[in-house]
């Protein structure tokens, strides 16, 4: 059971005055305080946990964000930044004495510069909207999390989101040039810019993935890239998860970097095929989706090389997409995987750990053994090329015992990731879900150093205070 910090009673007693003060800063419908209207904000993608906030602020400009944060700082009010609420680690879960600052009204693309290959977008712009805005000119924005239809770029920065194509193009941090950020006292700062490799300390690296702990991102300058000449996907099916994992390691070890290399096991294959009708082989225990891109000659060479590697592992079948429609169907199944699994198990926990690819066969075997031990089914769907695992642990939310076992199972998977040389999170962030496991990844000295960095930006720990750090070490969180 995930505990939340105790509410600040003095804030709750001053609720009416605080709400009135915020309403004065956000005219019209810019503040939500009615209990019924707060319901949509009581949870995020980690929907097993719910808590209505004190109020929700919906600013439309960076200046309004600054005014809200300045007011909250002066009044000691905790603040929870929120984009689309797709966080699967509980990164946007509110507190009852906190104000949620929702960024969805800041959704403008303000600049597109094709010559210098960048775009300036507000934090509430959805991930897919950036590519849609530049695709007519043959450009795209590379990071593509599965929630890209809904997730917002500000949240992508907070969690350093990735996606299927991050194997070749990198995650969010590799595709940023600049940020506009509001600090807790209302100061507005800009880091980076419209060019690569800004002078001075790597502030972009510090803020990207900081989970809203240091400031609220209001504007992002992203890199846009020229689209490839062409791309083709292939499917390779195997009768064993471990064999498929070994094949992944062999592909990466050969020096070939596909644009994407995704893994599905039998439960995931069946769920996704029922949803997308992509022609996934239903007799397989494991399936790899491998995409390469480039000129026709380059694609043919890469696919032939990958087929040779796959053949060393006795695949049940291999199939190369023969049309754009076929490729779209293959990716429709993968992109819709989390929702598709919801059709066979309405409740599941989606884990997010990263391991060296050489450890894939061992880790997949251990997850299978844990599944038997806990008596809970697992669907494995993940970015195999960079070892970013997403085991979906199925449970019954109406059964407390089932839920607690799922949490314990998930924690064991993440401990295993660290044990084999990986880490607790690849792209979902720590949030509430993994904060107590930070002690598995880091020793106390390392945690204290990270706490000192937060304190330098947010001395009173008002920004997203219940996330990332174990509660037993947070004097500011109580």
LINNOR-V686680 format. One record per residue. RES is the residue in three letters. PHI is phi in whole degrees, 0 to 359 (999 if undefined). OMEGA is omega as a letter, one per 20 degrees, with the letter a starting at -180 (NA if undefined). D_FIRST is the distance of its C-alpha to the first C-alpha in Angstrom with 1 decimal. Layout:
<<RES/PHI/OMEGA/D_FIRST> <RES/PHI/OMEGA/D_FIRST>>
This chain:
<<UNK/999/a/0.0> <UNK/274/r/3.8> <UNK/271/r/6.3> <UNK/250/r/9.8> <UNK/301/r/13.1> <UNK/297/r/15.0> <UNK/293/r/17.6> <UNK/275/a/21.1> <UNK/296/a/23.0> <UNK/294/r/26.3> <UNK/292/r/25.4> <UNK/297/r/24.3> <UNK/292/a/27.6> <UNK/262/a/29.5> <UNK/306/a/27.9> <UNK/299/a/31.2> <UNK/292/r/33.1> <UNK/295/r/30.7> <UNK/299/r/30.7> <UNK/296/r/34.5> <UNK/296/r/34.9> <UNK/291/r/32.9> <UNK/299/r/34.8> <UNK/291/a/38.0> <UNK/272/a/37.0> <UNK/231/a/36.1> <UNK/294/r/38.9> <UNK/70/a/38.7> <UNK/262/a/35.4> <UNK/281/r/33.8> <UNK/226/r/31.2> <UNK/247/r/28.9> <UNK/224/r/27.8> <UNK/291/a/28.2> <UNK/303/a/25.0> <UNK/293/a/25.9> <UNK/285/r/26.7> <UNK/279/a/23.4> <UNK/305/a/21.4> <UNK/296/a/21.9> <UNK/258/a/20.4> <UNK/281/r/17.0> <UNK/210/r/15.3> <UNK/226/a/16.5> <UNK/294/r/16.5> <UNK/268/a/12.7> <UNK/283/r/13.1> <UNK/290/a/9.9> <UNK/239/a/9.2> <UNK/218/r/12.2> <UNK/197/r/14.0> <UNK/290/r/17.8> <UNK/281/r/19.6> <UNK/290/r/22.6> <UNK/197/r/25.0> <UNK/235/r/25.7> <UNK/263/a/28.7> <UNK/236/a/30.6> <UNK/290/r/33.2> <UNK/244/a/36.0> <UNK/221/r/37.4> <UNK/299/a/36.5> <UNK/296/r/38.3> <UNK/291/r/36.1> <UNK/301/r/33.0> <UNK/298/r/34.7> <UNK/295/r/35.6> <UNK/296/a/32.1> <UNK/294/r/30.7> <UNK/300/r/33.6> <UNK/297/a/33.0> <UNK/295/r/29.2> <UNK/296/a/30.2> <UNK/293/a/32.9> <UNK/255/r/30.7> <UNK/68/a/27.6> <UNK/264/r/25.5> <UNK/283/a/22.5> <UNK/231/r/22.9> <UNK/242/r/20.8> <UNK/291/a/23.1> <UNK/212/r/22.8> <UNK/259/r/25.0> <UNK/272/a/24.6> <UNK/75/a/20.8> <UNK/271/a/20.7> <UNK/303/a/18.2> <UNK/266/r/16.0> <UNK/250/a/13.8> <UNK/78/a/13.0> <UNK/293/a/16.1> <UNK/246/r/17.3> <UNK/297/a/14.4> <UNK/273/r/16.2> <UNK/239/a/15.9> <UNK/288/r/17.7> <UNK/255/a/20.3> <UNK/247/r/20.9> <UNK/256/r/23.5> <UNK/276/r/22.8> <UNK/256/a/25.9> <UNK/270/a/26.5> <UNK/259/a/29.0> <UNK/293/r/30.1> <UNK/276/r/33.5> <UNK/266/a/34.5> <UNK/235/a/35.4> <UNK/258/r/38.9> <UNK/266/a/40.4> <UNK/270/a/42.9> <UNK/214/r/44.7> <UNK/232/a/45.5> <UNK/240/a/47.8> <UNK/288/a/48.9> <UNK/297/a/51.4> <UNK/260/r/48.8> <UNK/58/r/46.0> <UNK/209/r/43.4> <UNK/223/r/41.9> <UNK/251/a/40.5> <UNK/227/r/37.8> <UNK/284/a/35.6> <UNK/295/a/31.8> <UNK/270/r/31.3> <UNK/287/r/33.5> <UNK/288/a/31.8> <UNK/305/a/32.0> <UNK/293/a/34.4> <UNK/295/r/36.6> <UNK/293/r/37.8> <UNK/298/r/39.2> <UNK/299/a/40.6> <UNK/287/a/42.5> <UNK/245/a/44.2> <UNK/293/a/44.6> <UNK/297/r/48.1> <UNK/263/r/49.3> <UNK/83/r/47.9> <UNK/247/r/44.9> <UNK/204/r/41.1> <UNK/255/a/37.9> <UNK/288/a/36.4> <UNK/301/a/32.6> <UNK/219/r/31.4> <UNK/303/a/27.7> <UNK/300/r/27.1> <UNK/270/a/26.1> <UNK/298/r/29.4> <UNK/293/a/30.7> <UNK/242/a/28.1> <UNK/296/a/26.6> <UNK/253/a/28.5> <UNK/296/r/30.1> <UNK/297/r/28.5> <UNK/293/r/25.0> <UNK/301/r/26.6> <UNK/294/a/27.9> <UNK/301/a/24.6> <UNK/257/a/22.8> <UNK/53/a/26.1> <UNK/294/a/25.9> <UNK/238/a/28.0> <UNK/129/a/28.9> <UNK/298/a/31.1> <UNK/265/a/34.1> <UNK/288/r/32.6> <UNK/302/a/34.2> <UNK/268/a/37.6> <UNK/259/r/37.0> <UNK/87/a/34.0> <UNK/270/a/30.8> <UNK/305/a/30.9> <UNK/300/r/32.0> <UNK/278/a/35.0> <UNK/234/r/36.1> <UNK/250/r/36.0> <UNK/240/a/39.0> <UNK/200/r/38.0> <UNK/222/r/35.5> <UNK/252/a/36.1> <UNK/226/r/33.3> <UNK/254/r/32.9> <UNK/277/a/31.7> <UNK/298/r/29.8> <UNK/273/r/33.2> <UNK/94/r/34.6> <UNK/292/r/36.7> <UNK/253/r/37.3> <UNK/235/r/37.8> <UNK/236/r/38.8> <UNK/236/a/38.3> <UNK/71/a/40.0> <UNK/173/a/42.4> <UNK/256/a/44.3> <UNK/215/r/45.1> <UNK/276/r/43.6> <UNK/56/r/43.0> <UNK/295/r/43.0> <UNK/291/r/44.5> <UNK/87/a/42.5> <UNK/296/a/39.0> <UNK/276/a/36.6> <UNK/294/r/34.8> <UNK/300/r/34.0> <UNK/296/r/32.1> <UNK/290/a/30.2> <UNK/282/a/29.2> <UNK/288/a/28.4> <UNK/89/a/24.8> <UNK/275/r/24.0> <UNK/60/r/21.4> <UNK/71/a/23.2> <UNK/275/a/22.8> <UNK/249/a/26.6> <UNK/177/r/28.2> <UNK/252/r/28.3> <UNK/285/r/30.4> <UNK/245/a/33.0> <UNK/212/a/35.4> <UNK/227/r/35.5> <UNK/257/a/38.5> <UNK/249/r/37.9> <UNK/280/r/40.2> <UNK/245/a/41.7> <UNK/240/r/43.3> <UNK/292/r/46.2> <UNK/292/r/45.3> <UNK/289/r/46.5> <UNK/298/a/49.7> <UNK/194/r/47.8> <UNK/208/r/44.8> <UNK/217/r/44.3> <UNK/253/r/41.4> <UNK/227/r/41.6> <UNK/246/r/39.6> <UNK/231/a/39.5> <UNK/254/a/38.2> <UNK/225/a/37.5> <UNK/262/a/36.9> <UNK/201/r/34.2> <UNK/299/a/31.2> <UNK/295/r/32.3> <UNK/296/r/35.8> <UNK/298/r/34.6> <UNK/296/r/32.5> <UNK/294/r/35.7> <UNK/295/r/37.7> <UNK/303/a/35.5> <UNK/299/r/36.0> <UNK/293/r/39.7> <UNK/297/a/40.0> <UNK/294/a/38.4> <UNK/294/a/40.3> <UNK/285/a/43.6> <UNK/96/r/43.4> <UNK/282/r/43.0> <UNK/246/r/40.4> <UNK/298/r/39.8> <UNK/289/r/38.6> <UNK/206/r/35.6> <UNK/212/a/34.4> <UNK/248/a/31.6> <UNK/237/r/30.2> <UNK/224/r/29.1> <UNK/260/a/28.7> <UNK/305/a/30.0> <UNK/302/a/27.2> <UNK/291/r/27.2> <UNK/302/a/31.0> <UNK/293/r/31.4> <UNK/295/a/28.9> <UNK/288/r/30.5> <UNK/293/r/34.0> <UNK/296/a/33.6> <UNK/275/a/32.6> <UNK/258/a/35.1> <UNK/51/a/37.9> <UNK/268/a/38.4> <UNK/81/r/40.1> <UNK/294/a/37.4> <UNK/287/a/38.5> <UNK/281/r/36.7> <UNK/271/a/38.0> <UNK/272/r/36.2> <UNK/272/a/33.1> <UNK/212/a/32.6> <UNK/225/r/34.1> <UNK/253/r/34.9> <UNK/256/a/35.8> <UNK/237/r/38.1> <UNK/239/r/39.8> <UNK/235/a/42.7> <UNK/215/r/44.8> <UNK/139/r/48.2> <UNK/287/r/51.8> <UNK/303/a/52.8> <UNK/295/r/54.2> <UNK/294/r/51.1> <UNK/299/a/48.8> <UNK/300/a/51.1> <UNK/296/a/51.2> <UNK/294/r/47.4> <UNK/297/r/46.8> <UNK/297/r/49.5> <UNK/295/a/48.0> <UNK/292/r/44.5> <UNK/300/r/46.0> <UNK/300/r/47.8> <UNK/294/a/44.6> <UNK/301/a/42.8> <UNK/298/r/45.8> <UNK/292/a/45.3> <UNK/247/r/42.1> <UNK/50/a/43.8> <UNK/294/r/42.0> <UNK/292/r/42.2> <UNK/197/r/43.4> <UNK/221/r/43.7> <UNK/215/r/44.4> <UNK/259/r/45.3> <UNK/300/a/44.9> <UNK/251/a/48.4> <UNK/204/r/47.8> <UNK/298/a/45.7> <UNK/297/r/44.5> <UNK/294/r/43.4> <UNK/296/r/41.4> <UNK/298/r/39.8> <UNK/294/r/38.7> <UNK/300/a/37.2> <UNK/284/r/35.2> <UNK/299/r/34.3> <UNK/297/a/32.6> <UNK/291/a/30.7> <UNK/293/r/29.8> <UNK/265/a/28.6> <UNK/297/a/26.6> <UNK/295/r/23.1> <UNK/292/a/24.5> <UNK/296/r/26.5> <UNK/295/r/23.7> <UNK/298/r/22.2> <UNK/280/r/25.4> <UNK/255/r/24.6> <UNK/208/a/20.8> <UNK/297/a/19.6> <UNK/235/r/16.0> <UNK/203/r/15.2> <UNK/257/r/13.3> <UNK/260/a/16.1> <UNK/275/a/15.9> <UNK/205/r/18.4> <UNK/230/a/20.0> <UNK/234/a/23.6> <UNK/225/r/26.0> <UNK/298/a/29.8> <UNK/298/r/31.5> <UNK/295/a/33.2> <UNK/267/a/29.9> <UNK/304/a/29.2> <UNK/302/a/30.8> <UNK/295/a/29.0> <UNK/293/r/25.5> <UNK/296/r/26.1> <UNK/296/a/27.2> <UNK/293/r/24.2> <UNK/297/r/21.8> <UNK/298/r/24.0> <UNK/295/r/23.8> <UNK/296/r/20.0> <UNK/302/r/20.1> <UNK/296/a/22.4> <UNK/294/a/20.4> <UNK/276/a/17.1> <UNK/71/r/19.3> <UNK/235/r/17.9> <UNK/283/r/20.4> <UNK/227/r/20.4> <UNK/250/a/22.7> <UNK/262/r/23.8> <UNK/222/a/25.2> <UNK/199/r/25.8> <UNK/276/a/28.3> <UNK/291/a/29.9> <UNK/299/r/32.7> <UNK/247/r/30.6> <UNK/68/a/27.9> <UNK/267/a/25.1> <UNK/277/r/22.9> <UNK/226/r/20.9> <UNK/294/r/19.6> <UNK/259/a/18.3> <UNK/269/a/16.0> <UNK/271/a/16.8> <UNK/209/r/14.7> <UNK/251/a/15.0> <UNK/295/r/12.8> <UNK/277/a/14.5> <UNK/242/a/13.4> <UNK/303/a/9.9> <UNK/296/r/11.1> <UNK/297/a/12.2> <UNK/296/a/9.1> <UNK/294/r/7.1> <UNK/296/r/10.5> <UNK/298/r/10.8> <UNK/296/a/8.0> <UNK/294/r/9.8> <UNK/300/r/13.0> <UNK/299/r/12.6> <UNK/296/r/11.9> <UNK/295/r/15.0> <UNK/297/a/17.0> <UNK/292/r/16.6> <UNK/298/r/17.5> <UNK/298/r/20.5> <UNK/302/r/21.5> <UNK/293/a/21.8> <UNK/300/a/23.6> <UNK/268/r/26.2> <UNK/101/r/27.0> <UNK/258/a/24.8> <UNK/215/a/22.1> <UNK/288/a/18.5> <UNK/209/r/19.7> <UNK/256/a/22.9> <UNK/204/a/22.8> <UNK/272/a/19.4> <UNK/85/a/18.6> <UNK/271/r/15.7> <UNK/55/r/14.3> <UNK/275/a/10.7> <UNK/303/a/9.7> <UNK/250/a/11.8> <UNK/298/r/12.4> <UNK/288/r/11.2> <UNK/278/r/13.3> <UNK/303/r/16.3> <UNK/289/r/17.2> <UNK/283/a/18.0> <UNK/277/a/20.3> <UNK/234/r/21.9> <UNK/276/a/23.2> <UNK/295/r/23.1> <UNK/298/a/26.5> <UNK/294/r/25.5> <UNK/296/a/22.4> <UNK/296/r/24.6> <UNK/295/r/27.2> <UNK/294/r/24.9> <UNK/298/a/23.8> <UNK/294/r/27.5> <UNK/296/r/28.2> <UNK/300/a/25.7> <UNK/298/r/27.2> <UNK/296/r/30.6> <UNK/268/a/29.9> <UNK/218/a/27.5> <UNK/303/a/28.3> <UNK/269/r/26.3> <UNK/54/r/23.1> <UNK/267/a/23.3> <UNK/272/r/22.8> <UNK/43/a/19.3> <UNK/288/a/18.2> <UNK/267/a/14.4> <UNK/249/r/14.7> <UNK/75/a/15.9> <UNK/262/r/16.0> <UNK/304/a/13.7> <UNK/294/a/13.3> <UNK/289/r/15.0> <UNK/247/a/18.1> <UNK/250/r/18.4> <UNK/292/a/20.9> <UNK/278/a/21.4> <UNK/278/a/17.9> <UNK/282/NA/17.8>>
